[in-house]
Amino acid sequence: MNRNIPVLLVNVGCFNPPHLQHLRNMELARDELRRRSCRILGGVMTPTHDHFKKYKKSLIEYKHRVAMVELTCQESSWIKCSRWEGNQPTWLPTLQVLDALQSQGRIEHNEPNLVTKMVCGADLIESFSTPGLWNPNDIKRIVGEHGIVVICRPGNDPSSYIFKHDVLYKYQDNIWVVYNPVLHDLSSTCCRTLVQRNMSIRYLCTGGVCDYITRNNLYTQSGEESEAAEP
């Protein structure tokens, strides 16, 4: 990737709920791009569409997830929440989201050569082999045209997977692997489980997200049942 090309970092995901490591991942990705002397114009977190629930049964309504992402982004001076993906009529593949945000970014920043680069965990690129989940041509364009910054959790080493995957190996120069120097095992699943166990998630998520979850009775058994009963 040409280091002079302006980059918009994009973190796609369920954000169910968003937690502080989502912000840290964006910071780690920005550090890596700075190390490579890239021009970073900003960062975007984009919560996935409600229709993605067919893949993630635990997914709560988009209106809650986007509200929590917006609260999370208030903690950052350079990361914003995008509502474009969730406001589409149906779920769209990641490539279409990256393309749309790239087009928006080029207009917003007046940079016709701006490129969106996806920030993700090693588990996401490993899902490229999940039957029916990813279009092979989409994978080729995501890696070949946009590029990926992979943030590794403890125990994750994507190098072997990249070597075995034909497309990823071909475009490995566009896959930048970042090893988090601070060991952690924070995940949205962990946060949901703590809430379900009536335990605190404060300082794992922002204060605004913690208060929002409590106020809307999210991720508790009673909250899930009341949501399911709505028409």
C-alpha positions in Angstrom: 0.0 0.0 0.0 1.3 3.5 -1.0 2.1 5.2 2.3 1.0 8.6 0.8 -2.6 7.4 0.4 -4.9 8.7 3.1 -6.6 6.0 5.2 -9.8 5.8 7.1 -9.8 3.0 9.7 -13.1 1.1 9.8 -14.0 -1.2 12.7 -17.0 -3.4 11.6 -18.8 -5.6 14.1 -21.8 -6.4 16.2 -20.7 -4.2 19.2 -23.0 -6.2 21.4 -22.1 -4.3 23.6 -19.1 -2.1 22.6 -16.3 -2.2 25.2 -13.1 -0.3 25.8 -11.0 -2.8 23.9 -12.9 -1.8 20.7 -11.4 1.7 21.2 -8.0 0.2 22.1 -8.0 -1.8 18.9 -8.5 1.4 16.9 -5.7 3.0 18.8 -3.4 0.1 18.2 -4.3 0.1 14.5 -3.5 3.8 14.3 -0.2 3.3 16.0 0.7 0.7 13.4 -0.3 3.0 10.5 1.8 5.8 12.1 4.7 3.4 12.3 4.4 2.8 8.6 4.2 6.6 8.0 0.6 6.4 6.7 -1.8 9.4 6.7 -4.8 8.6 9.0 -7.8 10.8 8.5 -10.0 9.2 11.1 -11.7 6.1 12.4 -15.2 4.7 12.1 -17.1 2.1 14.1 -20.1 0.7 12.2 -22.6 -1.6 14.0 -24.0 -4.4 11.9 -27.6 -4.6 10.7 -30.3 -6.3 12.7 -30.7 -8.9 10.0 -27.2 -10.3 11.0 -29.1 -11.9 13.9 -29.4 -15.0 11.6 -25.7 -15.5 12.3 -25.7 -14.1 15.9 -28.7 -15.2 17.9 -27.6 -13.1 20.9 -27.7 -9.9 18.9 -29.9 -7.2 20.4 -31.7 -4.5 18.5 -29.6 -2.1 16.3 -31.1 0.9 18.0 -29.5 -0.1 21.3 -26.2 -1.1 19.8 -25.8 2.1 17.7 -26.7 4.2 20.7 -24.0 2.5 22.8 -21.4 2.9 20.0 -22.2 6.6 19.9 -21.7 6.8 23.6 -18.4 4.9 23.3 -17.1 7.2 20.6 -17.7 10.2 22.8 -14.5 9.0 24.6 -12.4 9.6 21.4 -11.4 12.7 19.5 -10.9 10.9 16.2 -13.3 7.9 16.1 -16.9 8.3 15.0 -20.0 6.0 14.8 -21.6 5.4 11.4 -25.3 4.7 11.1 -25.1 4.0 7.3 -24.9 0.2 7.6 -27.7 -0.2 10.2 -30.0 2.1 8.3 -30.0 0.0 5.1 -33.1 -2.1 4.2 -31.2 -5.3 4.9 -27.9 -6.7 6.0 -25.0 -6.0 3.6 -21.7 -7.8 3.1 -18.7 -6.1 4.7 -17.2 -5.2 1.3 -20.3 -3.1 0.4 -20.0 -1.3 3.8 -16.3 -0.6 3.2 -17.0 0.7 -0.3 -19.8 3.0 0.9 -17.8 4.4 3.8 -14.9 4.9 1.4 -17.1 6.9 -1.0 -18.4 9.0 1.9 -15.0 9.6 3.3 -13.6 10.8 -0.1 -16.3 13.4 -0.2 -16.2 14.4 3.5 -12.4 14.7 3.5 -12.0 15.9 -0.1 -9.6 13.1 -0.7 -10.4 11.3 -4.0 -7.7 8.6 -3.2 -8.9 7.8 0.4 -8.9 4.1 1.2 -10.9 2.4 4.0 -8.8 -0.2 5.9 -10.6 -2.7 8.0 -9.7 -3.2 11.7 -10.6 -6.6 13.1 -9.5 -9.5 15.3 -7.8 -12.7 14.2 -11.1 -14.5 14.7 -12.7 -12.5 11.9 -10.2 -13.4 9.3 -10.4 -17.1 10.4 -14.2 -16.8 9.7 -13.3 -16.4 6.0 -13.3 -20.2 5.8 -16.9 -20.5 7.3 -19.1 -22.0 4.5 -21.6 -19.5 3.1 -20.5 -16.6 5.3 -18.1 -14.9 2.9 -18.1 -14.4 -0.9 -14.6 -15.4 -2.1 -14.6 -12.4 -4.5 -15.4 -10.1 -1.6 -12.5 -11.5 0.4 -10.2 -10.8 -2.5 -11.3 -7.2 -2.8 -11.3 -6.6 1.0 -7.7 -7.7 1.3 -6.4 -6.7 -2.1 -8.0 -3.2 -2.4 -8.8 -2.1 1.2 -6.4 -4.0 3.4 -6.8 -5.3 7.0 -5.2 -4.5 10.3 -5.5 -7.6 12.5 -5.4 -7.0 16.3 -4.4 -10.3 18.0 -5.7 -11.4 21.4 -3.7 -13.7 23.7 -3.2 -17.1 22.0 -4.2 -15.8 18.6 -1.5 -16.0 15.8 -3.0 -15.6 12.4 0.3 -16.1 10.5 -0.4 -19.9 10.1 -3.9 -19.2 8.8 -2.8 -16.6 6.4 -0.1 -18.9 5.0 -2.7 -21.7 4.4 -5.4 -19.4 2.8 -4.6 -18.8 -0.9 -6.1 -15.3 -1.1 -4.7 -14.1 2.2 -1.3 -15.4 1.3 -1.4 -13.7 -2.1 -2.2 -10.3 -0.5 -0.3 -10.8 2.8 1.4 -7.5 2.3 -2.0 -5.8 2.8 -2.6 -7.6 6.1 -0.9 -5.9 9.0 -0.8 -8.0 12.1 -0.6 -6.1 15.4 0.2 -7.9 18.7 -1.4 -6.2 21.7 1.4 -5.6 24.2 -1.2 -5.6 27.0 -2.6 -9.0 27.7 -6.4 -9.1 27.9 -9.3 -11.4 27.2 -12.1 -8.8 27.1 -14.9 -9.5 24.7 -18.6 -8.6 24.2 -19.5 -12.1 25.2 -17.7 -11.6 28.5 -19.5 -8.4 29.1 -22.9 -10.0 28.4 -22.2 -12.9 30.7 -21.2 -10.6 33.6 -24.4 -8.6 33.2 -26.4 -11.9 33.1 -24.7 -12.9 36.3 -25.7 -9.5 37.9 -22.0 -8.4 38.0 -20.5 -5.1 37.2 -19.0 -4.2 33.8 -17.9 -0.8 34.8 -14.4 0.1 33.5 -14.8 -2.6 30.9 -17.3 -0.5 29.0 -17.6 3.3 29.2 -19.7 4.8 32.0 -22.3 5.9 29.5 -22.6 2.4 28.0 -22.9 0.8 31.5 -25.6 3.3 32.5 -27.4 2.7 29.1 -27.4 -1.1 29.7 -28.8 -0.7 33.2 -31.4 1.8 32.2 -32.7 -0.3 29.3 -32.4 -3.6 31.1 -30.2 -5.1 28.4 -28.6 -8.6 28.4 -30.6 -9.8 31.4 -33.0 -12.7 31.2 -36.0 -10.5 32.0 -34.8 -7.9 29.4 -34.5 -10.5 26.7 -37.9 -11.9 27.4 -39.6 -8.4 27.4 -37.9 -7.6 24.0 -39.0 -10.9 22.5 -42.6 -10.1 23.5 -42.7 -6.9 21.5 -44.7 -7.1 18.2 
